[in-house]
Amino acid sequence: MLNLAEHYLTESINKGDPKSFEFLFKSYYSNLCKYARNIVHNETLAEDLVMDIFTRIWESPEKFVISASISGYLYQSVHNHCINYLTRKHRQFTELSSETIEKLNALLPPDASADPLRGISLIELSDSIKNSIDRLPEECRKVFILSRTEELSHKEISARLGIS
C-alpha cells in the first residue's frame, strides 16, 4: 500500500507534472544506477538501462500505476530490464547442448513438448549459436567455453589460461 506522499507523487506524475517527475528522478536515479551496475557490471550500460525506465515513465506517465511502493516498483523495473538485456545479449553467445534442449523440453507443458517443430527449432537455434561461437576469435572462444560449458569463474579461467 502506498503511503500518502507516494500516492500524491504518483498522482502528480500520472497528470504529467514535470516537477514531480524531476523529484522522482533525483530521488532514485543514483541508487538505481548502482543497483543496475551490480547486475550488468558496466556503469554506462547501467545508466542507460535506468534511463530507459525513467524515459518510459516520462513518455507515458498515465501508465505509472503503483499499488505497493514506488521504490519497489522502480527497483523491480530496473531488475527486470537488466535481466531482459542480459538475456537478449547472452542468447547471441550461448550454445544449447542436447542435454540442455532435453531439460528445456521437459519444462514445457505436455502439449507443447508433443510439437515436433518446437524441438527442431531448438536444434536449429543450437546449431546457429554453435556456429556463432565458432566464429569468435580463438582466445574469446576459449574464455566463453570455459565460462559457459565448464562453468568456471573468472578467476579460474584466468588461472587456467594465464591471462588477467
Secondary structure, DSSP 4 states (H G I P E B T S, - for coil): ---HHHHHHHHHHHTT-HHHHHHHHHHHHHHHHHHHHHHHS-HHHHHHHHHHHHHHHHH-GGG---SS-HHHHHHHHHHHHHHHHHHHHHHTTPPPPHHHHHHHHHHS-HHHHT-HHHHHHHHHHHHHHHHHHHTS-HHHHHHHHHHHTS---HHHHHHHHT--
